[in-house]
Amino acid sequence: MRQKNTIWRYIWDVVLILTGAIIVTLGLLGLVALFEKCNIHVPGSREMWIGLIGAILGGAYTLLGVQITIRRQREADIDQQRLEHMPILKFKTSTSCMMDFDGQGVFTLCADEFFTTGFPEKEFGNYPTIEISLASANSAFDVRIDSCITTEHKKIPKQTECYFPQEYRLVDDEKIQNMFWIEDYSGYPQSNVQGILRIAYSDVFGNPYYQDISFTYDEHLFDSDDMLVVDRVMSPVLADKKAPTLLERVRKEYSYLYDKK
């Protein structure tokens, strides 16, 4: 969206400057023609007027070049400022008992939808917990678990009316803890579940980002800290129209699985 708006601003600059130059040129030509028609003496020769018109057009093109240069420099400065303040997240996994869990929320993936409520009957068992904190000195705002998808999904699971994503701020050494559970684990054909979890957030200027992590989930390791393992932490991505969808990301990350299908 930002790139599209930038292109339209360039087009508007070109149209405005060239239109002004054409109007001034036609006005001068019309004025000279009017003077000649009314037999009014016009000082100077036709060559002088042609030179004047050429100077006007040259000035218009120079002004256009300066305007484009200034705008590009301003956009480069804004983008540089954005990159300097871009938050980067880091992730850590552990286990926590449902009865003792004092984190911020629960993320449950169930078939083709997800929600932030509902857990199994083993209240005293340990379940995976994912901890989100800052890997850089830049603060993050509106931090939340945005979505999740596994290699078995054909489309991105949808949010339900039972999904209430809490948004949090991360400053300095603050952290966010969410319990993570896959409800229909027994329905997966593999012994473990692989997928991608997407964390959304924004920087101090309100620019939206997301950061994806690929994970392996294995309930055969129940009560173990290895029940949920972060395989890879991906770089932050500016959330615009050019950003890959979660489905595209999981197919690229696990292309070796899709190549066999």
N, C-alpha and C positions, 0 to 999 in steps of 0.2 A: 504494500500500500504506500509506504514511504517513497519507494523508487518511482511508482506511478505518479505520485504528486509532484516529485522532483522533475520528471519529464514534462509534465504539463506546465510547470513554472518556466522551464526553459522555452517551451513552445510559445507561451504567453509573452515572454521577453522578446523573442524574435519577431512575433507578429506586431507587438506594440511599437518597437523601434523601427522596423521596416515600414510599417504603415505610416508612422509619423514622417519618415524620410520621403516616402512617395507622395504624401499629401503636400508637404512643403515644396517638393520638386514640381508637382503639377500646378500648385498655386503660382510659383514663379513663372512657369511656362505660360499659364493662362494670363498672368499679369502682363508679360511681354507681348503676347498676342493681342491683348486688349489695347495696349498702348499703340501698337502698330496699326490696328484697325481704326483707332480714333486719331491717327496721325499725330500722336504725342511723341515727342522726341525722347528716346530712351538713351541715357548716357551709356557709353561703352559699346563694344561690338558684340556680335553673337558669340564669338569665341570667349569673350569675358564671361558672358552669362552661362555658357556651357561649363567653363571652368568653375564658376560659382556653384552650379548644380552638382558637379563632380565632387567639389569639396564638401558639400552638404551630405552627399551619399557616403563619402569616405568617412566623415565624422560619425555618421550613423553606424557604420560597420565597426568603427573603433569603439564607440559607446557600447555596442552589442558585445564585443569581445571583452571589454572591461567588466560589464555587468555579469557575464557568464563566469569570468575568472573569480570575481568577488563572491558570487553565489557558491561556486564549487569550493572555494577556500573556506567559506562559512560552514558548508556541509561537512567538509573534511574535519574542521575543528570540532563540530558537534559530535561526529562519529568517534573522533579520538577521545573526546571527553567521556563519551559513553563507554568506550572500551576501558578507560582508566578506572571507571566506577562500576564495572561489571562484576557482580558477585559470582563466586565459584563455590559450589557446595561439595562437601565430603560426606561419606556415609559409613556407618559402622553397624554391624549386626550382632545380636546377642539373643538370649531367651529370657522370658519373664513369666512368672506365674500370674494367671488372670486375677487372682485374689489380691496380689501384691502390686499389680501394675499401676504405676502412678504417672504414666505418660499422657500425651495429649489426645490420642485417639486410636481407633481401630480401623484397619482397612481389610475388608473381606471380599474376595473374588469368588463368585459363584456362577458357574456355567457361563452365560453370556452377559452378565451384569455384575455390578459391584455396589457395595453399600458400606456404611460405617456403623453397623450394629450387627448383633448375632454372633455367637461363638458356641462351640460345642460344649458337651456336658462335663468335660474334664476341667473343672474350675481350678484344680490344684496342679494341673500339668503345666509344663513350661511351653510357651509358644514363641515363635520368632518375633523379634522386635528390631525395627530398623531405626537407627538414630541419624538425624540430619543436623549438620552443623556447618560452619563456614570454613572453607579452605583458604580464603583470602581475607584481607582486611576490610573489604567492602560489605556494607550491610545489605541484607536481603529482606524484602517485604512481601506480604501476601503469599507466604510460602505454604504450599498445600500439595497433597498427593492428587494429581490431576487425573490419571488413568493408569490402566495396566492391561497388558495383553500377553498371551502365551503363544508358543509355537503351534498349539492345537486350534487356535481361534482363526476363523476365516474372515472375521471383521472385528473391529474394536468393540469390546464389551461396553454396554451403555450404562449410564448412571440411572439409579432408580430413585423413587421418592424416599427411600430410606438412606440416601447418600447425603450427608451433611458435612461437606469438607470444611474443616476449620482452617482459617488462615492465620499464620503467625509471623512474627518478626524475628529475624536473626541478627543480633548485634554482638560483636566481640566473641565471647565464649559461650553464648547461649546455644541451646540445642533443642531439637524437637524429637519426641519419641512416638512412634506409631507401631502398634502390634499388627502383624500381617498374617493372614490366614487364607488358605484356599479351601473352600468348603467341599467342593466336589472332587477332591484329590483322587479318590478311588476310581473315578471315571476316566482318568487319563491312562492311555495305553502304556506309557513309559513308567519306569520306577520313580523317576524324578520329573519335575515340571520346570521347563525353562521358559523364560519370558523377559519382558522389559517393563519396568516401572517408571512412569514419567512424573517428575516433580516440577511444578510450575511456581514461578515467583517473579518479582519485579525488582528493579534497582531504585535508587533514590530519586531518579528522574521519572519513574513510572514506566520505563521500557520493559515490556514483558519478555521473559525468558522461560525456557524449560531445560531441564537436565535429565537425561535418561540413564538408567542403570540396568544392565542385564543381570539376571539372577538365576539361581538354581534352587528349587524348593523340593525337599525330600522328607516326607513324614515318616519314612522308615528310621530316620535319625531322631525320633521324638525325644524331647527333653535334652537334646544336644545343641550346642551353639552352632553346629554345622547344618542345622535343619534348613536355614536360609543362608545362602552364600551369595555375596555380590561378586559376579564374575568380572565385570568391567564397568568403570565409571566413564561416561562419555562427556565430551566438552559441552559447555553451555551453548544453547542455540537461541538466537533472537527469534521470537515467535511471530513470524510474518508469513505471508502466503507462499514464500519460497521454501519454508521449513518443511522437512519430510514429515509425513503423517506417522503415527505410531505403528500402523500396519506396514508401511514401507520400511520403517526402521527395523522391525522384528524380522522381516523377510531378508533384509540385508545382513543383519547380525547373525542370523542362523541360516544363511543361504545353503549351507551343506545339507540341511534337513529338507529344504524345499526342492533342492535339485534331485532328490531321490523320489519325489512324488510324481 
